[in-house]
Amino acid sequence: MTEKAKINLLGMTRQELTDFFAQRGEKPFRAVQVLKWIHQRDCTDFAAMTDLSKAVRGWLADEAEIRTPEIVLEQCAADGTYKWLLRLDDGNCIETVFIPEDGRGTLCVSSQVGCALDCSFCSTARQGFNRNLTSAEIIGQLQVARGRLQPEEGQSRVISNVVLMGMGEPLLNFEPVVAAVSLMVEDNAYGLSRRRVTVSTSGIIPAMDRLHETLHVALALSLHAPNDALRNELVPINRKYPLGPLMDACRRYVGKGGHHSRITMEYVMIDGVNDTPGHARELVRLLRDVPCKINLIPFNPFPDAGYRRSSEAALSRFRGILIQAGYTTITRRPRGDDIDAACGQLVGRVEDRTRRALRYARVPNASGVTPP
Ligand code: SAH
């Protein structure tokens, strides 16, 4: 007789777990007990859940499991950044990054295997796309990272912030992302504040509105260009969701008067492409009445990217114009780039269904040489 597949409880929200127990004649507080065991005590063994009755522990062990992705490779960069390559059940691999900073630690989580979008400056795009991650695979990244990181003395937790800025477009994998995020902010699970969980999007307008109604967490927008012609080139999804309607969606997200926290505008600085003073002035006009702060990200290189990082002079000129116009502007220094863990360098190991990887392999690179 073949064994029945077990139900993985790892990615279940509080409501889903409550329903799971209700269907088996158990009270709702069982869900809270199990949530705490999984997400606060890192316990994956039902036998150790001592506040559950023996009978409940018994049938849980028969029917269910708590299964996290498997670590294939762990790397630690000179600056303390960690990167993990994680294998999923189907053999695909994704990457997760931990970035320690003064007083906080940020986990950068993936939402898809590869990415279906085709942003010209991102190495994940070159991998093509395989599938969406499940909520268990998304929250599992937090579980795995937590298990590998020890809090320093006086620190209550190592991971204080989560950003969905790893592989994939989170808003094209809506339900599993929302389920995983709801566990990140659930008091009986990780209990992070909503301001400390950031969803980063290339600008999927209908999903931004849905997120606003469903679970209001911090939002980052990958802007990268101040006009449609350039953004169409760098972030091709812009053809479907252009800047005018996109800025309207940003205003809706922050609400009237910007009473929800401002949107973070991400802007990758690429030499000679989007980094001139003219671009900066255009950006100031575009963002005039959008409550936001601006994050400048020096372009991180990868093989055959065909782009270069902006010079320090260009960066500081660009930043100066934004600051003078009154925008909070931060330059994000590359972290973990010696292990290819910086923004846009995540590649995982994707079984590409889109044949995009093949297409890129045939395109001559910037030096005009076609790779073998
Ligand atoms: N799909 C989502 C989340 C993943 S990308 C999004 O587009 O927001 C996370 C951030 O890294 C985005 O702002 C992305 O534009 C940026 N990024 C991608 N490639 C990069 C590169 N080569 N150098 C610097 N930043 C990059």
Residues whose N, C-alpha, C, O or C-beta is under 5 A from the ligand:
A	BS01	SAH	F121 C122 S123 L164 M165 G166 G168 E169 P170 S200 T201 S202 S222 E266 V268 I297 P298 F299 N300 C343 G344
